Amino acid sequence: MPEQPHIIIFNPDQWRGDVMGHLGNPAAVTPNLDRIIESDAVSFRHAFCQNPVCTPSRCSFMTGWYPHVRGHRTMFHMLRTDEPVLLKQLKDAGYFVWWGGKNDLVPRQDGFADYCDVKYAAPGPLRPNLHSADDWRGDPEGDNYYSFYAGKLPNTPLGPPDESGGSVGDEVYYDKDWAMVDGACQQIRNAPPDQPLCIYLPIGYPHPPYGVEDPWYSQIDRQAIPARLPCPDWDKKPTLLGGIYARQGMQDWSEERLTELRATYYGMCARVDAQFGRLVAALKESGLYDDSAIFFFSDHGDFTGDYGLVEKTQNTFEDCLTRVPLIVKPPAHAPIQPGIRDQLVELIDFTATAYDWAGIDPGYDHFGRSLAGLIAGDESEGRDAVFCEGGRLFGEEQAKEKESPAYDDPGVLYWPRAQMQKSESGSHSKAAMCRTQKHKYVRRLYERDELYDLRADPGELHNRIDEPEYAPVLAQLRDRLLTWYQETCDVVPRETDVR
């Protein structure tokens, strides 16, 4: 095998941690993920992201830093050239780095040459993204305008027949995701023979709009989908949630319609599972599978109808948003006891594990912990608590995301959330979560804190923050949150200066 293992990063967007068959969800169709953990990989049941939206989460898991270390709390503050990035570290260490898919990581104006050898561009023709092909939304006054629900997509061919008589996309809705997965498979089959390979595949699904083609649309058993979480008492939840609920306009949706939306999301996850299976098959066909460390994880989750909401928020930390899939297959030389682990882990632990197996000292301090011990079967490892954070300060104009088209345009899908984020009412309050196996505490700078007993109330419907019997738990978690902030509030460079 090569001196360093190949590193394969399969990174779907907005996949909830509970939509996997091997974790007990009877409606999830994930045969490839279920199969790989039987003998070759470990699935972490309690893996959590460090911010519940795309860019801050990616900046965190690609550095091993929490968002607060360098202020990555918005979609428009990406990793600058002086900040460490795992992809650059791998490239500098001799890896051939292939990047196919979305960015949401580094400033586009800086280019990608420092981070990868190939930033893949998909050849056409491609089916359009549902953000742009949005005829499914209907009337702006209707109840589907902000629902993100598109439904079943067509499988009709794209373009004229090719030499074999078929057309691109004659069996699927051939969009950018399919093209990126096919590009990654092609790169694997043409991998440099004497150089370790890194494939970074940040695809778009199952990020809404909720739309998927057959066979995945029809594979989901609607009757098997677990019951969604009901609307809570909005007066006891963050005002951001109630404000979005009012603006998304889905209050009159029937349970049948919401189930169909959820089934479509499950179908999107099933499609991603099939794409993952395609990538694994390419690794095996090319003889690279055994020598590869494979990481499958999402950047954050999705409401998918829970609490009557869709999409996600930037400063609330419900498990449906913060708990994510994390499946790791080590290279052949690393010990493993395959299966499921119940310990708490964070996405920044992915970074530490990649550095560990690649034998790289990144030259800076980070807060991730290698998962190698847990994967080998050492149950004493794992975290006592996990953390997530988001929001902004009053007057923090640069954190209002004014660059977003949704900031002032009600025609944009994200307008309900953007309107709440721009408000100076405190709804976009800076906040941080401390979650243990039993409880979740959320400290909010401008609004009421939250405390949930996850054993009695796994859906986080009943805020116990003011109940005297929970005072000891509250004191303990407040102290743990303070310790976390003190331990991680900054990073001192390893290089010292001459005085």
Secondary structure, DSSP 8 states (H G I E B T S, - for coil): --SS-EEEEE--SS--TT--GGGT-TT---HHHHHHHHHT-EEEEEEE-SSSSHHHHHHHHTTT--GGGTT--STT----TTS--HHHHHHHTT-EEEE-S---SS-GGG-STTT-SEE----S-----TTTS-GGG--TTSTTTTS-EEEEE----BSS--TTS--BTSSS---HHHHHHHHHHHHHHT--TTS-EEEEE---TTSSSEEEETTHHHHS-GGGS--------GGGS-HHHHHHHHHHT-TT--HHHHHHHHHHHHHHHHHHHHHHHHHHHHHHHTT-STTEEEEEE-S----TTGGG--S--SS---HHHHEE-EEEE--TTS----EEEEEEEETHHHHHHHHHHHT---SS------SHHHHHT-TT-SBS-EEEEE-B-TT-GGGS-TTSGGGT-TTSTTHHHHHHHH-SSSTTB-EEEEE-SSEEEEEESSS--EEEETTT-TT--S--TT-GGGHHHHHHHHHHHHHHHHHHS----SS----
